[in-house]
C-alpha cells in the first residue's frame, strides 16, 4: 500500500448543508434559553430458564410470582414470565409433499435480524437457530460438507417450532442472508447459491516445525498476519452475537469452521469479548468442525511441501501437526463451553451437531426484570434464580452477565473492537457527519493515484475542549474492496491524529469543518470504499460508504482521456495544516507526486460543491495523450448554465506543453472569478478539445454559489 499524504486542515468555507453526507447529528437545544431536560433510563434484563422436575420433564404453569431473582445478592422484581413450548421431534413427512422450489440466485441479498418491541416476545413457542458459515476458515471441501449438512437438516430434521436464519462471514463483514424463517425453499435456495458461488478465503498459514519450506528469503513472519485474522474471525462472531441479541428468546448459533487457532495470549482479549457479548445477548455457540474425522499424515499431506529440516527426523514435525489440529479444536471447545453450547468434533455427520443444538433447546421460561443497578461499568453481574420452596425443580440458566460500558470506561482493546465491529456492520453509524470526495489521476499505463478528501464538522472536536481535554484524538479506518475480484481487500488504512486544541484552535473548529486527506494507488476497476472516523474523546463515530469506478483511460479512443475534475475554493500553504502525519523529508517526496500540490500551495477539493462569490473558483484536471511523440495542443474552457441557459463562459485556454512522461500528461488549471454571478444553483461544465485529433471530452456537475 502506498499512502501518499496524510493532511489535516481547518477549512475557511461556508458551513452549509453537505452533499454526500451519510448521517448528521441532531442539533442540541439552544443554550441559555431556559430549557431543561430530565432524562431517565431503565435496563431490562432477559433470562431464559429451563425448569424441570426430577424426571427431566418441563414444569409448566409457572408465573412471575413463582420465581425469585437476585442480582449480586440484591432481590429483583420479576416483571414477566412467559413459557415457550418447543417440540423436539421432527414433523412427520407429508403424504402429498409439494415439490421443492429451489432457486440459485445471481446475487444474495443482505438483510438484518429484525428486532422485537422492548418488553415483548416476538417469536413465541419458536426455537431460533442461526447457521453461521465462516468462509475464511474453511477450504472448499469443508465448505461443501458444511453446506450439505445444513441442507440435510433443513430437509429432514427441522420441526414446526424451528426458525432458521443464515449468516455468512467472508472476511469483510457479517452478512445476514436470511432472517429467521420456516420457509424451507427460501433457506435451501440460499444454501444452494452458497454451494454454487465462489467466495474469497484466507490462506491458513502456519509457522511451526511442520510448515512447508518455500525457499523464500527471510522476511516478515506470515504468522503475524494470522494473529489479526484470528481476531477478525472472533470479532465477526461477536458481531453476529450482538445482532442476535436484539431478540429476547434463546438463540443457538451453529458455527461452521475448520477449526480456529489462537496465537498464544495475543487473541485472549478478543476471545473474552466475544464470549462476554454472546452471554449478554443470550446466544450459545455450537461449533461444528467441518473437517470431520480426519487422519493426518505425520509430515503433512499433498497440499503442502515438505518441511525440509531436521524436524522431519526427530519427531518435532509430527508433533506439530497433531498439536496444530488440537489447538484449532480447543478454541471451538472453549467457545461452546463458555456460552452453554457443545462442540461437534471428529464426526463426519455434521448435521448431528445441529440436531444436538435443536434438542438442547427444549421448553423454557423467559423472565424479565428491570435491574436496580443502572451503572454502566462493564462488570460481571451474578444472577441467582430459584422457585418457590414447595416446587422440587432443577433450574438451568446463565449465571450472570456483563453490564454495558460507557465510552469513557473503554480500554484500548475495547476501542479497537468497537472500530472493527463498526467496520463489519452493514448499517452505517451516523453519530459524526462525514462527507467525502474521491478523485483519480493516471500515473502510468497501469496505476492511478486516488486522493480522497474527508470533511468532518469541527464543532464535534470543539466539544472535547469544553469537556476539559487539552487535545483530541481522531481515529480513522479505511478499507477498499474490489467488487469484481471476489470482494477482496485491495487497500486499507488505520490511522489516528492527535490534535492539540488551544483556545484559538478550538474557536476555529467550532465554526468551520476540518479536512482529512490521504491517497493511494489503484488499478482500473470497480471498488467499494468504507471509511470510519471516531472522536476518541467523546466516542462519536461516523461511517461513509460508496462505490466508485477507476476507468481504464488506455482504452479511451473516441474522446480525450481526462482525469477527474477537482473544484476548489481555496489554496493553502502546506505549513498551515494543524496536523500532518508525514515527516518533513517524506512529505516533500509525497508532495512531488500529488498533482494538487504546486509551489508549496495545496488545492483543497470542495467536496460539497458550495462556493462563495467572494472567492475565486479553482478548477484542475489532467488530460492524457499516450502513444504519441509530440502532444497535440489542447483547448479547454469552463461554462456555467442556469435553467439550461449559458450565463458565463471562460475564455478558451490553449495548452501546448505537458509533463515529460509516457502519458504526455497536460495539466489544465483555471482561476475563475465568481463576483459577476448571482447566488444560486448552476451546472458547471468543463470542455476539453483536441483540434488535431478531432476529439473532445465533457464533464459537468451541479454547484451552489452563496454570497
Secondary structure per residue as TSV (DSSP state, phi and psi in degrees):
chain	resnum	aa	ss	phi	psi
A	1	X	-	360.0	138.4
A	2	X	-	-118.2	97.1
A	3	X	-	-87.2	120.1
A	4	X	-	-96.7	-39.1
A	5	X	-	-143.2	144.2
A	6	X	-	-134.0	99.9
A	7	X	E	-130.0	134.2
A	8	X	E	-125.3	124.5
A	9	X	E	-136.6	159.2
A	10	X	E	-94.8	131.8
A	11	X	-	-102.4	132.2
A	12	X	-	-92.4	81.4
A	13	X	S	-139.5	159.9
A	14	X	-	-64.4	136.2
A	15	X	-	-94.7	77.0
A	16	X	-	-103.3	180.0
A	17	X	-	-58.9	137.1
A	18	X	-	-100.9	142.3
A	19	X	T	-81.7	161.5
A	20	X	T	57.6	36.0
A	21	X	-	-95.2	129.9
A	22	X	S	-77.7	-47.5
A	23	X	-	-150.7	164.0
A	24	X	-	-144.3	138.5
A	25	X	-	-69.6	150.2
A	26	X	-	-73.5	136.7
A	27	X	-	-69.1	134.6
A	28	X	-	-71.7	161.8
A	29	X	-	-64.1	146.9
A	30	X	-	-64.9	139.1
A	31	X	T	-76.9	147.4
A	32	X	T	77.4	9.8
A	33	X	S	-92.8	5.1
A	34	X	S	75.3	17.7
A	35	X	-	-99.9	123.9
A	36	X	-	-118.0	140.1
A	37	X	-	-117.3	127.2
A	38	X	-	-110.2	120.6
A	39	X	-	-123.1	140.7
A	40	X	-	-130.0	156.5
A	41	X	-	-145.5	150.6
A	42	X	-	-129.3	154.9
A	43	X	-	-116.8	112.6
A	44	X	E	-87.7	123.9
A	45	X	E	-106.5	128.6
A	46	X	E	-108.9	132.6
A	47	X	E	-128.0	133.4
A	48	X	E	-101.1	124.2
A	49	X	E	-126.5	126.0
A	50	X	E	-90.2	124.5
A	51	X	E	-119.4	113.4
A	52	X	E	-130.6	152.6
A	53	X	-	-84.7	-172.7
A	54	X	T	-68.1	-21.5
A	55	X	T	-87.1	0.1
A	56	X	S	85.0	11.6
A	57	X	-	-94.4	145.2
A	58	X	B	-68.3	139.7
A	59	X	-	-94.4	124.8
A	60	X	-	-107.0	170.7
A	61	X	-	83.3	9.5
A	62	X	-	-81.9	150.3
A	63	X	-	-120.5	179.8
A	64	X	G	-61.8	-29.3
A	65	X	G	-70.9	-18.1
A	66	X	G	-83.8	-8.0
A	67	X	E	-109.2	142.7
A	68	X	E	-119.5	125.3
A	69	X	E	-125.6	132.6
A	70	X	E	-126.2	144.8
A	71	X	E	-124.0	115.5
A	72	X	T	53.5	38.3
A	73	X	T	83.6	-5.1
A	74	X	E	-98.1	127.7
A	75	X	E	-66.8	135.6
A	76	X	E	-115.7	146.8
A	77	X	-	-88.3	120.8
A	78	X	E	-75.7	118.7
A	79	X	E	-81.2	-36.8
A	80	X	E	-155.7	155.2
A	81	X	E	-139.8	123.3
A	82	X	E	-128.3	133.1
A	83	X	E	-90.8	132.8
A	84	X	E	-112.0	115.8
A	85	X	-	-100.4	116.9
A	86	X	-	-127.1	119.8
A	87	X	-	-75.7	153.8
A	88	X	-	-112.8	-10.2
A	89	X	S	-90.8	138.1
A	90	X	-	-61.4	151.8
A	91	X	-	-65.7	143.1
A	92	X	-	-64.1	145.3
A	93	X	-	-62.5	141.6
A	94	X	-	-72.4	144.4
A	95	X	T	-67.0	-42.1
A	96	X	T	-117.8	77.2
A	97	X	-	-74.9	130.4
A	98	X	-	-69.9	146.1
A	99	X	-	-64.7	148.9
A	100	X	-	-69.4	143.9
A	101	X	-	-117.0	76.2
A	102	X	-	-95.9	128.3
A	103	X	-	-122.1	137.1
A	104	X	-	-92.8	116.2
A	105	X	-	-81.9	146.6
A	106	X	S	-67.9	-36.6
A	107	X	S	-148.8	130.0
A	108	X	-	-77.4	131.5
A	109	X	-	-78.6	149.7
A	110	X	-	-110.1	130.6
A	111	X	B	-125.5	-160.7
A	112	X	-	-136.5	158.9
A	113	X	-	-75.9	115.7
A	114	X	-	-68.8	130.2
A	115	X	-	-80.7	160.5
A	116	X	-	-99.9	165.6
A	117	X	-	-71.1	131.5
A	118	X	T	-54.3	133.5
A	119	X	T	86.1	1.3
A	120	X	S	-122.6	165.5
A	121	X	-	-110.7	119.3
A	122	X	S	-79.3	-43.1
A	123	X	S	-112.0	83.1
A	124	X	T	-74.8	135.2
A	125	X	T	56.8	39.9
A	126	X	-	-128.3	144.1
A	127	X	E	-101.3	124.5
A	128	X	E	-101.6	115.5
A	129	X	E	-121.9	123.8
A	130	X	E	-111.2	123.4
A	131	X	E	-92.4	116.6
A	132	X	E	-115.3	118.2
A	133	X	E	-108.9	113.8
A	134	X	E	-90.1	94.0
A	135	X	G	-72.7	-16.4
A	136	X	G	-78.7	-13.8
A	137	X	G	-113.3	14.4
A	138	X	-	-134.8	126.0
A	139	X	-	-69.8	169.0
A	140	X	H	-54.7	-41.6
A	141	X	H	-63.3	-44.3
A	142	X	H	-68.8	-37.5
A	143	X	H	-60.7	-45.0
A	144	X	H	-63.4	-40.6
A	145	X	H	-63.3	-40.4
A	146	X	H	-66.9	-43.0
A	147	X	H	-67.3	-37.5
A	148	X	H	-65.5	-36.9
A	149	X	H	-64.2	-40.0
A	150	X	H	-63.7	-40.3
A	151	X	H	-60.5	-44.5
A	152	X	H	-60.6	-43.4
A	153	X	H	-64.1	-45.8
A	154	X	H	-64.2	-38.8
A	155	X	H	-74.6	-40.5
A	156	X	H	-121.4	-14.8
A	157	X	T	-124.8	-1.0
A	158	X	-	-72.2	143.2
A	159	X	-	-104.1	173.3
A	160	X	T	-68.0	-16.7
A	161	X	T	-90.8	-7.3
A	162	X	E	-86.0	133.9
A	163	X	E	-121.0	132.9
A	164	X	E	-120.2	135.8
A	165	X	E	-117.7	159.7
A	166	X	E	-126.7	127.5
A	167	X	E	-122.9	152.7
A	168	X	E	-139.1	136.2
A	169	X	E	-119.5	116.1
A	170	X	-	-109.8	12.8
A	171	X	S	109.4	-16.9
A	172	X	S	-115.7	-45.1
A	173	X	-	-152.1	161.3
A	174	X	E	-89.3	115.5
A	175	X	E	-103.7	126.4
A	176	X	E	-88.8	105.0
A	177	X	E	-82.0	-22.9
A	178	X	E	-157.6	128.0
A	179	X	E	-71.9	173.2
A	180	X	E	-60.2	126.7
A	181	X	E	-154.3	159.8
A	182	X	-	-109.3	12.0
A	183	X	-	-76.6	100.9
A	184	X	H	-61.1	-43.3
A	185	X	H	-63.1	-41.4
A	186	X	H	-64.2	-45.1
A	187	X	H	-64.1	-43.8
A	188	X	H	-66.5	-33.7
A	189	X	H	-65.1	-40.4
A	190	X	H	-67.4	-43.4
A	191	X	H	-61.7	-43.5
A	192	X	H	-65.7	-35.4
A	193	X	H	-66.1	-38.4
A	194	X	H	-65.3	-33.1
A	195	X	H	-68.8	-43.0
A	196	X	H	-76.0	-37.9
A	197	X	S	-71.0	166.4
A	198	X	-	-110.9	141.2
A	199	X	-	-136.2	146.7
A	200	X	-	-74.4	136.9
A	201	X	-	-130.3	151.4
A	202	X	-	-85.5	143.9
A	203	X	-	-76.6	128.5
A	204	X	-	-83.9	99.0
A	205	X	-	-103.3	129.8
A	206	X	-	-112.2	154.7
A	207	X	-	-128.3	27.8
A	208	X	S	-90.4	-167.1
A	209	X	T	-69.8	-18.6
A	210	X	T	-94.1	2.7
A	211	X	S	-69.9	148.3
A	212	X	-	-68.8	145.6
A	213	X	-	-88.6	106.9
A	214	X	-	-84.1	-11.4
A	215	X	-	76.0	10.0
A	216	X	-	-80.2	158.8
A	217	X	-	-68.2	158.2
A	218	X	S	-63.1	135.9
A	219	X	-	-155.7	-158.5
A	220	X	S	-67.6	135.0
A	221	X	-	-67.0	124.9
A	222	X	T	-65.5	-22.3
A	223	X	H	-61.8	-25.9
A	224	X	H	-64.0	-34.7
A	225	X	H	-72.1	-33.9
A	226	X	H	-65.3	-27.5
A	227	X	H	-56.0	-47.2
A	228	X	H	-75.1	-31.9
A	229	X	H	-63.8	-40.1
A	230	X	H	-64.8	-41.3
A	231	X	H	-60.0	-39.7
A	232	X	H	-68.8	-37.1
A	233	X	H	-64.5	-43.3
A	234	X	H	-67.7	-38.6
A	235	X	H	-64.8	-35.9
A	236	X	H	-64.6	-41.2
A	237	X	H	-61.0	-39.4
A	238	X	H	-62.9	-42.2
A	239	X	H	-62.3	-42.7
A	240	X	H	-62.0	-41.3
A	241	X	H	-63.3	-40.2
A	242	X	H	-64.3	-38.6
A	243	X	H	-60.8	-43.6
A	244	X	H	-70.9	-21.1
A	245	X	T	-66.9	-6.9
A	246	X	T	-71.1	-11.9
A	247	X	S	-112.1	145.0
A	248	X	-	-89.1	-13.9
A	249	X	S	-71.5	170.6
A	250	X	-	-66.4	137.2
A	251	X	E	-124.5	139.2
A	252	X	E	-115.4	124.5
A	253	X	E	-109.5	113.4
A	254	X	E	-86.8	112.2
A	255	X	E	-101.4	105.5
A	256	X	E	-90.1	121.4
A	257	X	E	-159.8	158.7
A	258	X	S	-96.1	57.1
A	259	X	-	83.3	165.9
A	260	X	-	-151.4	113.1
A	261	X	-	-101.8	124.8
A	262	X	-	-83.8	153.9
A	263	X	-	-111.8	85.1
A	264	X	T	63.5	-135.3
A	265	X	T	-96.4	2.9
A	266	X	T	-69.0	-27.4
A	267	X	T	-100.8	5.2
A	268	X	H	-65.4	-38.2
A	269	X	H	-61.9	-44.9
A	270	X	H	-69.6	-35.5
A	271	X	H	-61.6	-46.2
A	272	X	H	-64.8	-38.9
A	273	X	H	-63.7	-40.0
A	274	X	H	-65.1	-45.5
A	275	X	H	-65.1	-41.6
A	276	X	H	-61.1	-44.3
A	277	X	H	-68.8	-33.9
A	278	X	H	-64.7	-43.6
A	279	X	H	-64.4	-43.5
A	280	X	H	-62.5	-33.0
A	281	X	H	-90.3	-1.6
A	282	X	T	71.3	35.5
A	283	X	E	-113.2	131.9
A	284	X	E	-109.0	132.7
A	285	X	E	-87.4	133.1
A	286	X	E	-124.0	81.1
A	287	X	E	-69.5	143.7
A	288	X	E	-125.4	118.9
A	289	X	E	-74.5	107.0
A	290	X	T	-68.5	-9.5
A	291	X	T	-74.4	-20.6
A	292	X	-	68.7	-152.9
A	293	X	S	-85.4	115.7
A	294	X	-	-118.7	146.6
A	295	X	-	-115.9	103.7
A	296	X	-	-88.9	139.3
A	297	X	-	-67.6	141.7
A	298	X	T	-57.5	-33.1
A	299	X	T	-110.9	21.3
A	300	X	-	93.3	161.6
A	301	X	-	-101.1	-164.9
A	302	X	T	-75.8	-3.9
A	303	X	T	-80.0	-6.6
A	304	X	S	-139.6	161.0
A	305	X	-	-79.2	173.8
A	306	X	-	-70.3	143.4
A	307	X	-	-57.8	-36.0
A	308	X	-	66.4	36.0
A	309	X	S	-148.1	-175.4
A	310	X	T	-66.5	-16.1
A	311	X	H	-62.4	-21.3
A	312	X	H	-65.9	-26.6
A	313	X	H	-107.6	-20.0
A	314	X	H	-102.8	6.5
A	315	X	S	89.4	-5.9
A	316	X	H	-65.5	-40.6
A	317	X	H	-65.7	-44.3
A	318	X	H	-62.9	-40.2
A	319	X	H	-65.5	-37.2
A	320	X	H	-65.7	-37.1
A	321	X	H	-62.0	-46.8
A	322	X	H	-65.2	-42.1
A	323	X	H	-64.8	-39.0
A	324	X	H	-60.9	-45.0
A	325	X	H	-63.7	-43.8
A	326	X	H	-64.1	-42.7
A	327	X	H	-66.1	-37.0
A	328	X	H	-66.9	-28.0
A	329	X	H	-85.7	-27.0
A	330	X	H	-60.5	-39.3
A	331	X	H	-65.6	-41.6
A	332	X	H	-61.4	-40.9
A	333	X	H	-63.9	-40.4
A	334	X	H	-66.9	-42.2
A	335	X	H	-59.6	-41.5
A	336	X	H	-71.5	-49.6
A	337	X	H	-62.8	-35.9
A	338	X	H	-82.0	-9.9
A	339	X	H	-116.7	3.8
A	340	X	T	92.4	12.4
A	341	X	-	-103.7	-164.6
A	342	X	-	-146.7	134.9
A	343	X	-	-90.0	138.0
A	344	X	B	-100.0	108.4
A	345	X	-	-121.7	147.0
A	346	X	S	55.3	45.4
A	347	X	-	-141.7	132.5
A	348	X	S	-84.0	-25.5
A	349	X	-	-84.8	87.3
A	350	X	T	-65.9	-26.5
A	351	X	H	-63.0	-22.2
A	352	X	H	-61.6	-35.0
A	353	X	H	-63.0	-37.5
A	354	X	H	-68.8	-40.9
A	355	X	H	-64.1	-39.7
A	356	X	H	-61.7	-41.8
A	357	X	H	-65.7	-39.2
A	358	X	H	-61.6	-47.2
A	359	X	H	-71.9	-24.5
A	360	X	H	-69.5	-33.6
A	361	X	S	-89.7	85.8
A	362	X	-	-95.0	-166.0
A	363	X	S	-61.3	140.8
A	364	X	E	-154.2	170.9
A	365	X	E	-107.0	143.7
A	366	X	E	-106.0	116.5
A	367	X	E	-105.3	144.2
A	368	X	E	-134.2	134.9
A	369	X	E	-146.0	152.9
A	370	X	E	-96.5	113.3
A	371	X	-	-64.5	144.7
A	372	X	S	-86.2	-1.9
A	373	X	-	-109.9	97.4
A	374	X	-	-85.0	1.2
A	375	X	-	-65.0	130.7
A	376	X	-	-98.6	74.0
A	377	X	B	-109.0	-1.1
A	378	X	-	73.5	9.3
A	379	X	-	-85.5	161.9
A	380	X	E	-79.5	131.5
A	381	X	E	-107.7	116.8
A	382	X	E	-83.9	128.9
A	383	X	E	-113.1	138.3
A	384	X	E	-130.4	126.5
A	385	X	E	-121.9	136.3
A	386	X	E	-142.4	166.6
A	387	X	E	-114.8	170.5
A	388	X	-	-55.8	148.6
A	389	X	T	-62.6	-27.6
A	390	X	T	-72.6	-10.0
A	391	X	-	-97.9	124.0
A	392	X	-	-92.4	98.3
A	393	X	-	-138.3	151.6
A	394	X	E	-104.5	128.7
A	395	X	E	-111.4	137.9
A	396	X	E	-126.4	119.7
A	397	X	-	-158.8	167.7
A	398	X	-	-72.6	142.9
A	399	X	-	-85.1	-0.2
A	400	X	E	164.6	-177.5
A	401	X	E	-151.6	163.4
A	402	X	E	-97.0	127.9
A	403	X	-	-67.2	160.0
A	404	X	-	-69.5	171.4
A	405	X	B	-127.8	142.2
A	406	X	-	-84.1	157.5
A	407	X	G	-61.2	-32.2
A	408	X	G	-63.6	-21.7
A	409	X	G	-99.5	5.7
A	410	X	-	-68.2	137.9
A	411	X	-	-83.8	174.4
A	412	X	H	-60.0	-41.0
A	413	X	H	-64.7	-38.9
A	414	X	H	-61.7	-41.5
A	415	X	H	-66.3	-39.4
A	416	X	H	-65.0	-41.7
A	417	X	H	-65.4	-35.0
A	418	X	H	-62.6	-42.0
A	419	X	H	-65.8	-42.3
A	420	X	H	-64.2	-40.1
A	421	X	H	-63.8	-43.0
A	422	X	H	-64.4	-34.2
A	423	X	H	-66.8	-31.9
A	424	X	H	-85.8	-20.3
A	425	X	-	-68.3	141.6
A	426	X	S	-75.9	-33.5
A	427	X	S	-81.1	139.9
A	428	X	-	-74.8	153.2
A	429	X	-	-99.4	127.5
A	430	X	B	-122.2	29.4
A	431	X	S	-67.2	-35.9
A	432	X	S	-104.8	140.8
A	433	X	-	-83.5	127.3
A	434	X	E	-131.8	132.0
A	435	X	E	-123.7	146.9
A	436	X	E	-141.7	146.5
A	437	X	E	-128.7	134.7
A	438	X	E	-117.5	128.5
A	439	X	-	-123.9	169.8
A	440	X	-	-147.4	142.9
A	441	X	E	-138.2	133.9
A	442	X	E	-77.3	129.6
A	443	X	-	-94.8	-42.4
A	444	X	S	-152.6	-168.8
A	445	X	S	-70.3	-10.6
A	446	X	S	-115.0	-41.0
A	447	X	-	-106.3	152.7
A	448	X	E	-129.1	134.1
A	449	X	E	-83.0	125.8
A	450	X	E	-118.2	95.4
A	451	X	E	-84.2	140.1
A	452	X	E	-121.7	146.6
A	453	X	E	-127.0	128.8
A	454	X	E	-119.3	132.9
A	455	X	E	-114.2	135.8
A	456	X	E	-131.5	134.9
A	457	X	-	-58.6	129.4
A	458	X	T	-67.6	-21.1
A	459	X	H	-63.4	-23.8
A	460	X	H	-66.1	-37.6
A	461	X	H	-79.5	-29.0
A	462	X	H	-64.6	-27.6
A	463	X	H	-62.8	-33.5
A	464	X	H	-65.1	-36.1
A	465	X	H	-65.8	-39.7
A	466	X	H	-65.2	-28.4
A	467	X	T	-77.9	0.6
A	468	X	T	102.8	-5.9
A	469	X	-	-76.0	143.7
A	470	X	S	-93.9	-1.9
A	471	X	E	-153.5	168.2
A	472	X	E	-135.9	140.2
A	473	X	E	-112.1	126.3
A	474	X	E	-113.0	126.7
A	475	X	E	-99.7	140.2
A	476	X	E	-129.3	139.7
A	477	X	E	-134.3	132.7
A	478	X	E	-133.5	139.2
A	479	X	E	-140.2	130.4
A	480	X	E	-117.2	127.0
A	481	X	E	-119.5	144.0
A	482	X	E	-84.3	114.1
A	483	X	T	-70.2	-24.3
A	484	X	T	-87.6	-40.3
A	485	X	T	-86.7	60.6
A	486	X	T	57.6	30.5
A	487	X	T	58.9	35.0
A	488	X	E	-78.8	146.4
A	489	X	E	-75.9	125.2
A	490	X	E	-110.8	-23.8
A	491	X	E	-145.6	146.7
A	492	X	E	-151.1	160.6
A	493	X	E	-148.2	133.4
A	494	X	E	-129.4	114.7
A	495	X	E	-145.0	159.9
A	496	X	E	-148.7	149.8
A	497	X	E	-126.4	136.2
A	498	X	E	-109.0	109.2
A	499	X	E	-106.4	124.5
A	500	X	E	-79.1	129.8
A	501	X	-	-107.4	96.4
A	502	X	-	-77.9	171.6
A	503	X	H	-61.5	-40.2
A	504	X	H	-65.9	-43.0
A	505	X	H	-65.1	-41.2
A	506	X	H	-62.4	-38.9
A	507	X	H	-64.9	-39.0
A	508	X	H	-66.2	-42.6
A	509	X	H	-64.2	-31.5
A	510	X	H	-67.1	-19.9
A	511	X	H	-108.4	-22.8
A	512	X	S	-130.6	156.6
A	513	X	-	-78.7	162.4
A	514	X	E	-109.3	161.2
A	515	X	E	-128.0	133.6
A	516	X	E	-115.8	131.9
A	517	X	E	-129.5	139.5
A	518	X	E	-148.6	175.3
A	519	X	E	-161.6	158.8
A	520	X	E	-157.3	176.3
A	521	X	E	-109.7	144.2
A	522	X	E	-138.9	159.2
A	523	X	-	-90.3	162.0
A	524	X	S	-57.9	142.1
A	525	X	E	160.1	-176.3
A	526	X	E	-107.7	128.9
A	527	X	E	-131.9	156.4
A	528	X	E	-118.0	128.8
A	529	X	E	-116.6	134.2
A	530	X	E	-124.9	127.4
A	531	X	E	-125.3	132.3
A	532	X	E	-123.4	139.3
A	533	X	E	-131.3	142.5
A	534	X	E	-140.5	131.3
A	535	X	E	-80.2	112.9
A	536	X	T	-74.2	-8.9
A	537	X	T	-88.1	-40.6
A	538	X	T	-104.3	-17.7
A	539	X	-	86.0	1.0
A	540	X	-	-67.8	139.8
A	541	X	E	-128.9	154.2
A	542	X	E	-146.9	147.7
A	543	X	E	-125.8	151.8
A	544	X	E	-136.4	126.9
A	545	X	E	-133.4	134.6
A	546	X	E	-154.6	160.6
A	547	X	E	-111.0	134.3
A	548	X	E	-139.5	162.5
A	549	X	E	-123.6	131.8
A	550	X	E	-100.8	108.8
A	551	X	-	-74.2	154.7
A	552	X	-	-89.4	95.1
A	553	X	G	-70.2	-14.4
A	554	X	G	-66.3	-24.1
A	555	X	G	-94.5	2.6
A	556	X	-	-81.0	107.3
A	557	X	-	-112.3	-24.4
A	558	X	S	-90.5	-24.8
A	559	X	S	-123.3	167.3
A	560	X	-	-72.6	121.1
A	561	X	E	-66.1	123.5
A	562	X	E	-130.9	157.5
A	563	X	-	-80.8	-175.7
A	564	X	-	-68.3	159.1
A	565	X	-	-105.2	129.8
A	566	X	E	-103.3	124.8
A	567	X	E	-106.8	133.9
A	568	X	E	-143.8	150.4
A	569	X	E	-115.5	11.9
A	570	X	E	-158.7	138.1
A	571	X	E	-116.0	139.1
A	572	X	E	-131.3	156.0
A	573	X	E	-76.4	143.9
A	574	X	G	-61.3	-24.7
A	575	X	G	-75.4	-9.7
A	576	X	G	-84.4	-3.3
A	577	X	-	-67.1	138.2
A	578	X	S	-80.1	-13.6
A	579	X	E	-156.0	138.7
A	580	X	E	-141.0	124.6
A	581	X	-	-81.6	-8.3
A	582	X	S	-98.5	144.3
A	583	X	-	-71.2	163.3
A	584	X	H	-58.3	-48.3
A	585	X	H	-65.3	-43.5
A	586	X	H	-66.8	-37.3
A	587	X	H	-64.6	-40.7
A	588	X	H	-62.8	-38.6
A	589	X	H	-66.4	-40.7
A	590	X	H	-73.7	-35.6
A	591	X	H	-63.3	-28.4
A	592	X	H	-67.3	-24.6
A	593	X	H	-88.8	-30.2
A	594	X	-	-72.8	117.9
A	595	X	T	-70.0	-13.5
A	596	X	T	-85.5	-0.6
A	597	X	E	-107.3	128.9
A	598	X	E	-146.3	122.1
A	599	X	T	54.4	43.3
A	600	X	T	76.4	1.2
A	601	X	E	-108.5	139.2
A	602	X	E	-113.7	133.3
A	603	X	E	-83.0	126.2
A	604	X	E	-99.4	109.2
A	605	X	E	-58.3	145.3
A	606	X	-	-72.2	-39.2
A	607	X	S	69.0	-56.2
A	608	X	S	-86.8	-9.3
A	609	X	-	59.4	32.8
A	610	X	E	-116.5	127.2
A	611	X	E	-131.5	149.6
A	612	X	E	-94.9	141.6
A	613	X	T	-64.5	-24.1
A	614	X	T	-77.8	-5.7
A	615	X	S	-120.8	153.6
A	616	X	-	-76.0	154.0
A	617	X	E	-99.3	125.4
A	618	X	E	-103.2	130.8
A	619	X	E	-121.3	130.7
A	620	X	E	-137.3	136.3
A	621	X	E	-156.2	170.6
A	622	X	E	-125.4	142.1
A	623	X	E	-115.2	148.3
A	624	X	E	-126.0	141.0
A	625	X	-	-133.7	68.5
A	626	X	T	-71.7	155.2
A	627	X	T	82.5	9.6
A	628	X	-	-123.8	157.1
A	629	X	S	-80.1	-49.6
A	630	X	S	-115.8	128.0
A	631	X	-	-68.8	146.0
A	632	X	-	-77.5	145.4
A	633	X	-	-63.2	139.7
A	634	X	E	-116.9	149.3
A	635	X	E	-115.5	138.9
A	636	X	E	-146.3	148.0
A	637	X	E	-155.3	162.0
A	638	X	E	-118.8	132.8
A	639	X	E	-121.1	151.0
A	640	X	E	-122.6	129.4
A	641	X	E	-120.8	142.9
A	642	X	E	-137.7	118.8
A	643	X	T	54.2	48.4
A	644	X	T	63.6	18.3
A	645	X	E	-119.0	130.5
A	646	X	E	-73.7	122.3
A	647	X	E	-109.4	-17.0
A	648	X	E	-162.3	145.2
A	649	X	E	-150.3	135.4
A	650	X	-	-74.9	162.3
A	651	X	-	-68.0	140.4
A	652	X	-	-58.0	134.7
A	653	X	E	-108.7	128.2
A	654	X	E	-100.1	130.7
A	655	X	E	-117.5	121.2
A	656	X	-	-112.9	-14.0
A	657	X	-	-133.5	156.5
A	658	X	-	-143.3	-160.8
A	659	X	-	-77.7	152.7
A	660	X	S	-88.7	71.7
A	661	X	S	-135.7	176.4
A	662	X	T	-69.3	-20.7
A	663	X	T	-87.6	-9.3
A	664	X	-	51.9	51.1
A	665	X	-	-65.3	130.9
A	666	X	E	-121.1	105.7
A	667	X	E	-69.9	140.3
A	668	X	E	-121.8	118.1
A	669	X	E	-124.9	134.3
A	670	X	E	-126.3	140.4
A	671	X	E	-124.1	105.7
A	672	X	E	-116.3	125.0
A	673	X	-	-79.4	136.6
A	674	X	-	-110.1	5.8
A	675	X	T	-62.3	-29.8
A	676	X	T	-80.7	-9.1
A	677	X	S	-94.8	142.8
A	678	X	-	-78.5	150.1
A	679	X	S	-58.9	146.6
A	680	X	E	150.1	-169.3
A	681	X	E	-101.4	138.4
A	682	X	E	-135.8	162.9
A	683	X	E	-105.9	118.2
A	684	X	E	-96.0	123.1
A	685	X	E	-121.2	132.1
A	686	X	E	-109.4	128.4
A	687	X	E	-118.8	130.5
A	688	X	E	-122.8	126.1
A	689	X	E	-119.4	140.7
A	690	X	E	-118.6	90.0
A	691	X	T	-60.5	-35.5
A	692	X	T	-68.6	-47.6
A	693	X	T	-85.7	-4.1
A	694	X	T	54.9	50.8
A	695	X	E	-128.8	163.4
A	696	X	E	-153.1	163.8
A	697	X	E	-144.8	145.0
A	698	X	E	-129.3	143.4
A	699	X	E	-143.2	138.1
A	700	X	E	-147.1	156.6
A	701	X	E	-158.3	149.6
A	702	X	E	-76.0	141.5
A	703	X	E	-133.2	164.7
A	704	X	E	-127.9	131.0
A	705	X	E	-104.7	135.5
A	706	X	E	-123.2	159.0
A	707	X	-	-60.0	360.0
